[in-house]
Amino acid sequence: MTNESTGTNQSDTVELSDEQWRERLTKPQYNVLRRQATERPFSGEYVHMKEDGTYRCAGCGAELFNSETKFDSGSGWPSFYEPAVAQAVELRPDNSHGMVRTEVVCRSCGGHLGHVFDDGPQPTGQRYCINSLALDFDKK
């Protein structure tokens, strides 16, 4: 599948210099995607979004999540119980800030998306807690 924002296939790796990322992203997006920042809870554009569509990486346009798997976790961030395509995200150990968590990154560009927790709904029991700033939304 061709990625409209980069002209690459979803499976392609997007590698840009730090300067190129700064030019491509807004400062808040850059801080989340490239510096692993987290937006304040309940401040994100997509936390209460209920429309049908596809959530893509704001950095490279890779398809990450579908609205069908989105749920209201009450956490203050958009939450999904599984990625649209399992290979679209990479999970990494994150022991920062004195916590043991699992970071979720875009497999195509390495952008920080958020974290995944084991307290989500069935059928997966997962809660992918994702920063709105790391996402773009394509309405169906």
N, C-alpha and C positions, 0 to 999 in steps of 0.2 A: 504494500500500500504506500503510495507517495504521500509524504508529509508536506502539506501545502505551504507552511511557513518557511521551510528550509529547502524544499525541492529534493529531499532525500527520502530513502525508504525508512520505515520505522525501525528496521533492524540496524540501520547504519548508525555509527557513532558520530556525534557532533562534537568536534573539538575546536574550541575557539580560545584565543588569548584572553587574558584578563581584561585588556583594553576593549576587545571586541564584545565581551559579555557586558561591560559597562555601557557601551554604545547601544546594545540591543535591548537591554532591560531598563526599567525604571530603577531608581535608587532603592526603593523598598523591595522590589523583586530581586534585585541583585543581592541585597543583604540576606534574603531568605534562601534563594537558589544557590548562591555561590559562597555565602559566609555562614550558612546554617543558622540564621536567625529565625525567630518565631514571632509571628504576628500576635497581637494581644487577642485573648479570647473574645468571641462575639463581635470582633471588629471587621472580619473578612466579608468580602462581597458575596461569597457563595455559601456561607454558613446556614442561611435560611432558604436557599434556592430550592424550589420544588419543580422547576420546569424539566421536561424530558430533553435529554441530549447527551453529549459526550464531553467529558473533561479532559483537556489536553495539557501537556507541559507548557508553561508560559515561556520556557527557555527555548525549546526546540520544536514544539508542536506535536510530540509523540502522543498517541492516544493512551490515556492512563486509566480512567474510570468511566463507568456508565451511570446515568442517573438511576437506573433500575436497582443498583446496589447501594445507593446513598440512603442514609437513615439519620434521624435526629438523635445523637448520642448525649446531648446536653452538655458536651464538653466545651463548646464554644468554637469549634473548628468543623469544617465539612468532614463528615465521616462516611466511610464506605466499608462494606464487609468483604469485598474482594476487588482486585484490579480487573480492568476490561480484558486484558491479556496478561497472564502471569509473568511472561517474559518482559513486560514493559517496565517493571520495577525491579530494583535490586534491594535486598535487605542486608543491613550492616549492623554489627554490634555498636552501641553508643553508650559509653560509660561516663559521659560528660556531666557536669553539674551534680556530681555525687549520686547519680541515678544509674540504674541498669535498664536500658531501653533498646529497642531495635529501630534504627533509622531506616526510612524509606527514601530511596533516591531513584531518579529517572535513569533507566539503563542506557538510554540513548545519549544523554548529555552529562550525566553525573550530578544533576541538580538536586539539591536537598528539597524534599517534598514535605516531610513530616516524620511521624513515627507510627508504628503498628503495635497494637496491644491485644492481649488474649481475652478481652472482655466484651466482645461484640456479639451481635445476634447470630442465630443460625441462618444459613446452613454452615457457615465457616467458623463462627465464634471469634472472628477477627474484627478489630476496629482500626481501620487505616485512618488516622487522624492527620489531615492534610491542610497545609496553609493555603488559603484562597490566593495569596500572592503568587504561589507556585503554579496556579492553574489558569487556563483560559477555557471558556465554555462555548461549545457549538450547539445551538438549539436545534432540535429535530424539526 
